[in-house]
Amino acid sequence: MTDDLTLSIDLGTSSVRAALVDRRGTIRSLASRGFVQTVPRFGWAEQSATAWWQATEAAIGEVMQAAAAPVVAVCACGQMHGTVLVDARGELASDRVLLWNDKRAAPQVEAWEGAHPFTSHAETTANPATPAWPGFKLAWLRAHAPEEMARAAAVLTPKDFINLQLTGVAATDWSEASASFMADSRTGRWSDEVVASLGLRRDLLPRILDASAVIGHVTAQAARATGLPAGIPVLAGGGDLPVALIGSGVAAPGLGSDIAGTSAIATLVRTAPLLDPAVANVALPGGLWGAFTLVDAGGDAIRWAARAIGDGVPESAIEAAAAGSDGLFFLPFLSGERMPPARNSRAQFFGLTTSHGTAEMNRAVLEGIAFALHRQFEPIARLGGRPERFVAAGGGGRSDLWLRIKASVYGVPILVPRVLETGVVGCAILCRQALGEGRLPDLMGRMTAIEREVQPVPEWADRYARMLPVYSHIVEAMRPLYAELDGLER
């Protein structure tokens, strides 16, 4: 086989990354462009779809200038659950996109839940009702932005919108559809019954394809804008979580994943969804499922701490602070919580004294995210089994301190892949599958590798085990106060 490259596009919440990857999974060149997230009020989160495409054009153009071999296929993954409305000409019906961490649809969720107990829809949706899912965002838009909904001919997810710009084709993939609250987990198709119960138009929903299916080819217009060769295939791709699991080698039942990006996500790979009102599920390329939970403000909380507490605190100083941060707790709910019962949760420090400084506060943020993930993962572990190891992915995998904190909180080792840009590698794997170069498991074996293992620190683990019940008590004790805070903001 000749040496050639594939283009991966990973559209995150803070930036887009474009990368050329060879058939061994090595990133030959990578470029990134950032964009802003707008928060008009607590619990709301929006971005501009136009800004996504402008950043993607620039990132692709940069890596294409460095292309040392032919580029033969394109695959994108991206932040999930966003609702991009496009009209019949493929143009934006609204440039405003409600993001995965947007919770303005909470009233629509509560109204729907009142009429539809979890057991009545669990086997179909494979998920509890939450404001994250596109189905409820569309219900909010129908009520509050009827003109935009009237102009819309299709609703796409963020990476689907990038694919539309590249190919002119509107389509989605099963991973995105499975976490939309509008599809039937048993059939892999849209559920007319659920769509009708949400009061939505069935004709808004695009066709569903496998992640490695070719949806179209790079148009002449897209080629001029990006430097890509016209006519090369573009895959359906997938959500960033499912594709990152592929790119980190986590695609066998019983394996665990710890992804730290803008959010922080813990996942257990399974052969079928885990049906429980405290557990979210997403379909993975290859036919498996991921039962997952997340803290909406994972990496976001760390960036917030750098701004609010003080930038420039070296990791060595944070590590020098005592495990447990001298009794200081941090609840990381800067964006609320996705899952009930307290979607309107707020973040806070608890236990702050005059002895605490910036090092302890920064360490408490790292520990608080780990505590939250561990606590929220408990229903998954209890019902589906506890992984013997987690595999790290995302930018948080670069922090040795945070990895050791999480391993000590979880009580199991964390494996670190050779390449932490696992979404990029996952897209490259799907490209090779589409090009007929092997089965998914074989390609994962060839293109992913574990570089090292991070073990729990025994004395930290002992300290954290004593703190976890206190952390849970604080979380429960604070919940009655959030409605009072909501009242103050009106």
N, C-alpha and C positions, 0 to 999 in steps of 0.2 A: 504494500500500500504506500502511496505517496504521502509525504508529510504535509498535512493540511491543518487548518485551525477552525474552530467554531467560535461564534460570538455569543457570550452570555450577557444578559441584561438583568440586573437585580435592582428593582425599584423599591427602595426602602422609604421610611417615613421622614428621614432627614436628608437623604441623598440617593442618587442613582449611581450604580457602578456598572461600567461596561468593561468586559474583559475578553481577550482572545486566549483560548485554552487549547492545548494540544491533546492528542489522543491518550496521553498518559496521565492527564489531569493536572498538568503543570500550567500555571498562569503565565503566559508569555508577556502580556502587557495588560495594564488595568488603568482606567481613568475614572474619576468620580466628580460629580457636580452636586452641589447642595441646593436646597430650596427650603422655604419657611413653612411652618405650620401655624395657622391662625387659630386662636382660642377666643372667640367673641365673648364667651362667658364660661363659668365653671361647667365642666361636663360636655362642652361643645369642642369640636376639632374639625378644621377644614383645611383643604389645600386646593391649589389651582392646577387643573389638568394641563392647561397650556404650559405652566412652569415645568411640569414633569417632562413634557415632550421637548421643550427647549433644552432642558438639562440633558435629556437622553441624546438628542441630536449632537450636542457638544461633546459628550463623553464618548459616543461611538466615533465621531470624527477624529478625536484624539488618538484612540487606539488603532483606528484604521491607518493613520499615518505611519504607525510603527509596525504594521503587518508585514512579516517577513515570509509569509507563505499564504497560499490561497485560503480565503474564508468560504466555507462550504455550507454552513447552516447557521440559523439564529434561533435562540430560545430565551424567553424571558420568564422571570418569576417576580413576585412583587408583594407588597403589603396587601393583606386580604381585606375583604368586606366593604371596601369603598364603593360608592354608587356613582358611576360616571354616566350621565345621561347624554345620549347622542341622538340627533334627528335622522330623518330618512336619507339625508345626503352624507351621513357619517360625520357631520359637524357637531360641535358641542351645543346641546340644548341649554346647558348651564356650565360655566367654568368652575363653579363652586362644587367641591366634592366632599361629602360627609365621610369621615375616616373611620377606621376600625375602632378607635377609642372614643368616638362620639357617642354620647349617651342621651341626646335630646329626645330620642324615641322611647324613653322610659314610660311615659303615659300610655303609648300605644301597646307596649309590652304588657303593662299591668292590666289594661282592658282586655287584651287577648287572653292572658292567663286566667282571668276571671271566668271566661267562657270555655276554656280548653285546658283541663287538668293535664299534667305531664303524661300520665299513662295513656291518655287518649291520642297522643301524637308521637310518642317517643320512638316507636318502631319506624315511623315514616321519616321524621326530621332528624332522628339520632342526636338531638340536642335540646337542651332547655331553651326557653324563650329568653333572649337578652337583646339589649339595644345594639349590640355589635352587629348582628346579622343584617344583611342587606334587605331582607323582607320587611323588617320593621322600619328601617331607614326610609324605604320607599313609601311605607304607610304614613310616616311623618311628612314626607315631601308631598304626598297626595293631599294632605290636610293643610299644609302651610305654604306650599309652592305649586299651586295647581297649574299655573301658566307653564312652568318648566316641565311638569309631567305631561301636559298636553302636547308640548312640542316634541317630546321624546318618542323615538321609535325603537330604542333599545337601551337597556341598562348593562353596563360593562363594569368589570372590576379594573383596578388601576393597570395591571399588566395587560389585560385585554385591550385597554385603550391604546397602549403602546403598540400592540400587535395590529390594531386597526390602522394606526399611522403608518406602519411598515407595509401593510398588505392591502388595505382597503376592505378587509374582511372582518365582520363582527362575529365573534364566537367566544366561547369560554371553555374551561376544562372541568373535569369531574371534581378535582380537589376544591376548586372555588365554589362550584355548585353545591357540593356536599355540606358546606358551611355557610349557606345562604339562608337557611330556614325556608326554602321554597322547593327543595328537591326531595325525592323519595330515596332513602338510603338503600332500599331493597332492590330498586330497579335501575338506579343511575339516571333517572329521568326527572324532569320537572313534575311536581305534584299539583295537578289541577285543583285538587281539593284544598290544599293548604294555600295556594295562591289566591283562590276565591275567598277563603276565610279571612285573608288579609285585605281584601277589597282591591286587589291589584289586577292589572291587565296581563293576561298570559302572553300576549304578543310582544311584550317588552323583553321577554327572556330569550337570549340567543341559543343556538344549538350547543350541545355539550359534547366535547370530544375528549379522547384520552390525551394525557399530557404530552406524549411523544408523537401525536398525530400532526401532520402538516396541514395548517389551516390555509396557507396561501404562500405567495412569493413576494420578495421585495420589489415594490413598484419602481418605475423609473423616477418618480417624484421623490420617493424615500431614498433612493440611491443617490440622487443629487444632494439631498439634505444631509446625508450621513457619511457618504463615501463607501457604503456597502455595494457589492456587485448586484446589479439588478437581476432578478430572476432566481436568486438562491432561496431555498425553502425556509419558511418560518413556522416553528412549532406552536402548538397551543400553549405549552408551558404549564406552570402551576403556581399556586400560592407559595409565599416565601417559606412558611413552615414546612409543608410537605417536601418541597424541593431541597431545603436545607438538610432534612433528614436523609434524603438520598445522597447528597453531597458529603455527608459526614459518615456514611456507611451504616446508618441506623435504619435497617429495613428488614428486621427479623423479629417475630413475636417475642415479647419479653424484654427487649432492649429499651433503655431509657435515653432521653435527650434533654440537655439543658442548653437552651438558646438564649443568649443575652444580647439584645440589640436595643432599640428604643423601648421595647417591652422586655419582660423576662418570662420565658415559657418553659414548662416542664412537661414532657410527653412520655407516654408508655405506648410502644408499638403493639398492636393486637391484630388478630385475624378478623375481628368484628367490632362494631362500636360498643362502648361500655355505656349502657343506658341507665343514667342516674341524673337527677336534677342538679347535682353539683359538679357534673363532668361535661366538658365539651368534646366533640369528636370531629375529626376531619379525615377524608379519604386520602390515601397516599398513592402515588404512582406505583403500579404493580399489583394493586388489589388489596393491600393491607389498610389498616386504619390506625390513626393516632388518637388516643384519649389524652386530653391535655388540659392544663390550667395555666393561668398567666397572671402576672402583675403588670397592669397597663403601663405604669411608670417604672421600668427597670433601669435601662441605661439613661432614660430621661431623668430619673431621680438622682443619678450620679452627676449628670450635667447640671441639674438644678443646684445640687450641693456645692459644686465648684463655683457657681455664680453667687449663691446666696450666703454660703458659709465662708468662702474664701478660696480663690483659685491659687494654684501653685503649691498646694500641700503635697509633698512628695509621698509616694507610696511607702517608702521606708519609714516615714514619720507616722503614717496611719498604722502600719504593721507594728510599730513600737508601742502603740496604745494597747492596753490590756484587752485580751479576748473578752467580749461582753461589754466593752467600752465603759467599764466601771459602773455597770448598772444602768446605762442609758439605752433606751429603746427608741426605734424609729418605725412608725407605721408609714409605708411607702405609697399611700393612696392619693398621690398628687392629682390624679385624673379620675378619682373614684374607683369603683370596682366593676368588673364586667358582670360577675355572677351575683345573684341575690344572696342574702337579704338586704344588703346595704350598698346599692349602686352609687349612692350619693356620699360614700365615705370620704373622709379628708385625711390628709397626712398630718403627722405630729411627732414631736419628740416627747418622750415621757421619762421622767427621772432626772431631768437636767438639774445640775447643781453648779456652784461656783468652781468646783474642781475640774469641770469638763472644759476642754478646749477644742480647737478646730480638728485636731487629730482624732479625738474620741467621737466627735460629731460625724466626721466623714466615715469612720469605721462603723459607727452605728447605722449609717445609711446602707453600707454594704451588707451588714448583718441583718438589717431589717428586711431587705429584699429577699434574702435567703430564708429567713423565718417565715415570711409570707408565702413563698413558693412551697416550702415544706408543709406548712399547715394546709394549704389549699390542695396539695397533692395527696393528702391522706385518704380521701374517698377513693381515688384511683388506686392507690396501693392496697387499700383494704378490700376492694372489690375485684381488682384485676391482677394483684401481685406487685411486689416491690422489686424494681430492677436491682441486680447485683452491682451494676455500674451505670453511670450516666456518661454520655458522650457530649462534650462541649461543642458549641458552635457560636458564631457571631463575634462581635468585637469584645465582649466580656471575657472571651477565652484567652485574651492577651494579658489579663491581669492575674498573675500567679497568686497574689494575696486573695483576691475574690474567689478564685478556684478553690484555694485551701479552706476558706471560710465556708463555702458551699459544701465541699466534701465533708467537712466536720459537722455541719448542720444536718446534712442528709444521712451521714453515717456510712457512706459508701464511696469508693474511689470515683474520680472523674477522669475519663480518657480525653486527651487533647489531639485532634486531628493534625496532620502535617500542614494542611491548608485550612485556615479558619474562615475563608470566604466560601463557606459551604454551599450557599445559594448559587454562586458562580459555578462551582464544580458540579453541583446537581444539574444545572442547565446543560453543561457540557456532556454529562452522562446521557441525558435525554436526547441530545443531538446525535450522539453516537448510536443510540438505540434506533432512532428514526432513520439513520443512514444504513442500518442493517449490519452493524459491526459487532453485534453480540446481544445476549440477553441481559436484562437489567442487573441481576445478581452478579454475573460475570464482569460486567462493566464497572460495577461498584467495587469489586475486588481489585480490578486493574487500576482504577483511577482515584481511589481513596486509600489512606493509610493513617494509622495512629502513630503519633510521634512520641508521646509520653503519657504517664499515668500520675495523677495527683492524688495522694493519700490523705485521709482525714488526719488532723493533728490531735492525738489522744486527749491532751489537756484542754484544747479548745472544745472538742466534742463533749467532754464532761460538763464544761461550763454552759455550753449551748443547750444541752439536754435539760439542765436546771432552769434555763431561761425560757424555753419554749412554752411551758404551761403559763408563765406569767404573761408572755406576749399574747397568748390566746385570750387570757382574761382581760387584758387591756382592750383588744379588738372588740370583744363582746360588750365590755362596759361602755365603750364610746358610741356604739350604734344608736342608742336612744337620743343622743345629742345632735345627730346630723340633721334631723328634721328641724330642730330649733335653729341651726345655722342656716338652713334653707330659708326659714322665715325671716331672718335678719337681712338676707340679701334681696328680699322682694321690695 
